[in-house]
Amino acid sequence: MRVLVTGAAGFIGSSVSDALVARGDEVIGLDNFNEFYDPAVKERNVRDVIAAAEAGPGSFRLIRADMVTDPVLDALFEDPSTRPDAICHLAAWAGVRPSIQRPMIYQSTNVEGTLRLLELCRVHGVKGFAFASSSSVYGARKEVPFRETDRVDDPISPYAATKKAGELLGYTYAHLHGIHFVGLRFFTVYGPRQRPEMAIHLFAQRILDGEAIRMHGDGTSSRDYTYIDDIVAGVLGSIDRAHSTPGYRIYNLGNSETTTLAGLIAQIEEACGVKAIIEQHPDQPGDVPRTFSDISRAKAELGYDPQTPVREGVPKFVAWLKARRAS
């Protein structure tokens, strides 16, 4: 299969590209290397993917372009020799709190970018479309676990609103134009290549450097942390479903296990072998008190079966981080 992976230089995108190449697919990776975090990190991710692709059995080609405006995408879809068989749309401006400060760029990239890709699929007859949504669409729910059938009309950040908008656009294009749309609600993904501003990466860096970490709230907020290898397996299953199966479907991709913020910090301390210096701060706008996924639908229909609990995933990530810092 020829798969267009948007956001291919990012954390999840580069990991998915690795896995597609490893199983023999032809990957066209699209990324604009924006300044949300250090582009040098993304450059290193891509170098790793290219190095792995040189050994086959699949292939990887990188396109440096903006999915919202660059005409190279039109040319890609117009040429039958480069037109993708399926889209894995992972590109987005991410993060809840930054979206409160810069809502317009989230609207442009996350909503207009998704719509442009859907339009290209409609015009050129590409059916398979796997879309990275987010657990943030559930808002500040108190009822757990979160199920795909739950009402998700109360996003509490612009980021969450753009992800809900992407799901709605997907439904519209599935209904009107026969796009095979699969929306994936990711639950706090972590592991090697994790973005440097995300909690586990940021905490581990600062703990290893002897710097203070900021704990917002009293430490009782909880998240369904999901290891990258498990997420990648779910994404590949969703690409295959989108390529072969008509209709519109939403899946939770989580670990179905929650960890409190205080418990997470304790596990990172243990993996680093260093006690954290903790500065306590109030809760931040846009943050939700907890996330907790019901993954029964993904298990039944995608064969999704997460294998890495936090107690194993955090030490794996810290080992990767130490090796990366040493190199």
C-alpha positions in Angstrom: 0.0 0.0 0.0 1.1 3.6 -0.7 0.3 5.6 2.4 0.5 9.4 2.8 1.5 10.1 6.4 1.1 13.7 7.4 3.2 15.0 10.4 5.7 12.3 9.5 8.6 14.0 11.2 6.7 14.2 14.6 6.6 11.8 17.5 3.7 9.5 16.4 4.2 10.2 12.7 7.8 9.0 12.5 7.0 6.0 14.6 4.1 5.0 12.4 6.3 5.6 9.3 8.9 3.2 10.7 6.2 0.5 11.2 4.7 0.9 7.8 8.1 0.7 6.1 8.9 -2.4 8.2 5.9 -4.2 6.9 6.7 -3.3 3.3 4.5 -0.3 2.6 5.5 2.7 0.4 5.3 5.8 2.7 5.1 9.3 1.5 5.9 11.5 4.6 4.6 15.1 4.7 5.8 17.6 7.3 6.4 21.4 7.4 8.9 21.2 10.3 7.1 24.1 12.1 8.4 25.8 15.2 6.0 24.3 17.8 9.1 22.6 19.1 12.7 22.5 18.0 12.7 21.4 14.3 16.1 19.7 14.9 14.2 17.1 16.9 12.0 16.3 13.9 15.1 16.3 11.6 16.6 13.6 13.8 13.4 11.6 13.7 13.3 11.7 9.9 17.0 10.7 9.7 16.1 7.6 11.8 13.2 6.7 9.6 15.2 7.2 6.4 18.1 5.0 7.8 15.6 2.3 8.7 13.9 2.5 5.3 17.3 1.9 3.5 17.1 -1.7 4.8 13.6 -2.1 3.4 11.3 -3.9 2.8 9.2 -0.7 2.3 10.2 2.8 1.3 10.1 6.3 2.6 10.0 9.6 0.8 9.8 12.9 2.6 8.0 16.0 1.3 8.7 19.3 3.1 5.5 21.2 2.7 2.5 22.9 4.4 -0.6 20.8 4.0 -2.9 23.9 4.1 -1.3 25.9 1.2 1.4 24.1 -0.7 0.4 23.1 -4.3 2.8 20.1 -4.1 -0.1 18.2 -2.6 -2.3 18.8 -5.7 0.5 17.4 -7.9 0.9 14.4 -5.5 -2.7 13.4 -5.9 -3.0 14.2 -9.6 -0.2 11.8 -10.6 -1.3 8.1 -10.4 2.3 7.1 -9.7 2.3 9.1 -6.4 -1.4 9.2 -5.5 -1.8 7.5 -2.1 -4.0 4.5 -1.5 -4.7 5.7 2.0 -4.2 8.8 4.2 -2.8 8.6 7.8 -3.5 12.2 8.9 -1.4 12.9 12.0 -0.3 16.5 11.3 -1.7 19.1 13.7 -0.8 21.9 16.1 -1.0 19.9 19.3 -1.4 20.8 22.9 -4.3 22.1 25.0 -2.7 25.1 26.7 -0.9 26.5 23.7 -4.2 26.5 21.8 -5.7 28.9 24.3 -2.9 31.4 23.4 -2.9 30.8 19.7 -6.3 29.6 18.6 -6.1 30.9 15.0 -3.2 28.7 14.0 -5.0 25.7 15.5 -8.1 26.5 13.4 -6.0 27.0 10.2 -3.8 23.9 10.5 -6.1 21.5 12.2 -9.4 22.3 10.6 -8.5 23.8 7.2 -5.7 21.2 6.7 -8.0 18.3 7.4 -10.6 19.7 5.1 -8.1 20.2 2.3 -7.0 16.6 2.5 -10.6 15.3 2.5 -11.2 17.4 -0.6 -8.2 16.0 -2.3 -9.4 12.5 -1.5 -12.9 13.3 -2.9 -11.6 14.8 -6.1 -9.1 12.0 -6.8 -11.1 9.0 -5.5 -8.9 8.1 -2.5 -11.1 6.4 0.0 -9.1 5.4 3.1 -8.6 8.2 5.7 -7.3 7.6 9.2 -7.5 10.7 11.3 -5.7 11.5 14.6 -8.3 12.9 17.0 -7.8 13.2 20.7 -9.2 12.1 24.1 -9.5 15.9 24.7 -12.8 15.8 22.8 -14.4 14.2 25.8 -14.0 17.4 27.8 -14.1 17.5 31.6 -16.2 14.3 32.0 -16.7 12.8 35.4 -18.2 9.5 34.2 -15.6 6.9 33.3 -14.5 5.1 31.3 -14.9 7.2 28.2 -16.7 5.5 25.4 -17.0 6.4 21.7 -20.8 6.6 22.1 -20.5 9.3 24.7 -21.7 12.8 23.9 -18.7 15.0 23.1 -20.2 18.4 22.6 -18.3 20.3 25.4 -14.7 20.7 24.5 -12.8 23.0 26.9 -9.9 24.1 24.7 -9.6 25.3 21.1 -7.4 22.2 20.4 -10.2 19.9 21.5 -12.7 21.9 19.4 -10.5 21.5 16.3 -10.3 17.7 16.8 -14.1 17.5 17.2 -14.4 19.5 14.0 -12.1 17.1 12.2 -14.3 14.2 13.3 -17.4 16.1 12.1 -15.8 16.8 8.7 -15.0 13.1 8.4 -18.6 12.1 9.0 -19.8 14.6 6.4 -17.3 13.3 3.8 -18.1 9.7 4.6 -21.8 10.4 4.2 -21.6 12.6 1.1 -18.6 11.1 -0.8 -18.0 7.6 0.5 -14.7 8.4 2.3 -13.8 5.5 4.6 -13.1 7.6 7.6 -11.6 6.3 10.9 -11.1 8.7 13.7 -8.6 7.8 16.5 -9.0 9.3 19.9 -5.5 9.1 21.4 -5.0 9.0 25.1 -1.8 10.7 26.3 0.8 9.0 24.1 4.4 8.7 25.5 7.6 6.8 24.7 10.7 7.2 22.5 10.6 10.4 20.4 7.9 12.0 22.6 7.6 15.7 22.1 9.9 17.5 24.6 7.2 19.7 26.2 5.0 16.7 27.1 4.9 15.8 30.8 6.8 12.6 30.9 9.6 13.8 28.7 9.8 17.2 30.4 9.7 15.8 33.9 12.4 13.2 33.2 14.7 15.8 31.6 14.4 18.1 34.6 14.7 15.4 37.2 17.9 14.1 35.5 19.2 17.7 35.4 18.4 18.4 39.0 15.9 21.1 38.0 12.5 21.7 39.6 9.3 20.3 38.0 5.9 22.0 38.1 3.0 19.9 39.5 -0.3 21.6 38.7 -3.0 20.8 41.2 -2.7 18.4 44.2 -1.4 15.5 42.1 -4.7 13.6 42.1 -5.5 14.4 38.4 -5.1 11.2 36.4 -4.4 10.2 32.8 -4.7 7.1 30.6 -1.0 7.0 29.5 -0.5 4.9 26.4 2.9 3.7 25.1 3.9 4.5 21.6 4.3 0.9 20.4 0.7 0.2 21.3 -0.6 3.3 19.6 1.3 2.5 16.4 -0.3 -1.0 16.3 -3.7 0.6 16.6 -2.9 3.2 13.9 -1.8 0.5 11.5 -5.0 -1.4 12.1 -7.0 1.7 11.5 -5.2 2.4 8.2 -6.0 -1.1 7.0 -9.6 -0.8 8.0 -9.9 2.6 6.3 -8.4 1.2 3.1 -10.8 -1.8 3.0 -14.0 -0.9 4.9 -16.6 1.7 3.9 -18.2 4.0 6.5 -17.4 6.2 9.4 -16.0 4.8 12.7 -14.4 6.3 15.8 -12.0 4.4 18.1 -10.4 5.1 21.5 -6.7 4.2 21.5 -5.6 4.1 25.1 -4.3 1.7 27.7 -7.5 1.6 29.7 -5.5 2.2 32.9 -5.2 5.4 34.8 -2.2 6.9 36.7 -2.4 9.9 39.0 0.0 12.8 38.4 1.7 12.2 41.8 2.0 8.5 40.9 3.5 9.3 37.5 6.1 11.5 39.1 7.0 8.8 41.6 7.5 6.3 38.7 9.7 8.7 36.8 11.8 9.4 39.9 12.3 5.6 40.3 13.3 5.1 36.7 15.7 8.1 36.8 17.1 7.1 40.2 16.8 10.7 41.3 14.3 12.4 43.6 12.3 15.2 42.0 12.2 18.8 43.2 8.5 19.6 43.0 7.0 23.1 42.7 3.2 23.0 43.2 1.0 25.3 41.1 -2.7 25.8 40.6 -4.6 23.8 37.9 -4.2 25.2 34.4 -7.1 26.3 32.1 -8.1 23.7 29.6 -6.8 20.7 31.6 -9.3 18.0 32.4 -9.3 16.1 35.7 -8.9 12.7 34.2 -9.0 10.5 31.1 -9.8 6.8 31.0 -10.5 4.9 27.8 -12.9 2.1 27.1 -11.0 0.2 24.3 -13.5 -2.7 23.8 -14.5 -1.4 20.3 -10.9 -1.1 19.1 -10.1 -4.5 20.5 -13.0 -6.1 18.7 -12.7 -4.4 15.4 -9.0 -3.5 15.0 -7.4 -6.3 17.1 -6.0 -3.5 19.3 -4.4 -5.0 22.4 -2.1 -2.7 24.4 0.9 -4.6 25.9 2.8 -1.9 27.9 1.6 -0.7 31.3 3.0 2.5 32.7 5.1 0.6 35.2 7.0 -0.9 32.2 6.7 2.0 29.7 8.2 4.7 31.9 11.5 2.9 32.5 11.7 2.1 28.8 11.2 5.8 27.9 13.8 6.9 30.5 16.3 4.4 29.2 15.8 5.8 25.7 16.1 9.3 26.9 19.4 8.6 28.7 20.8 7.0 25.6 19.7 9.9 23.5 21.2 12.4 25.8 24.5 10.5 25.9 24.6 10.5 22.1 
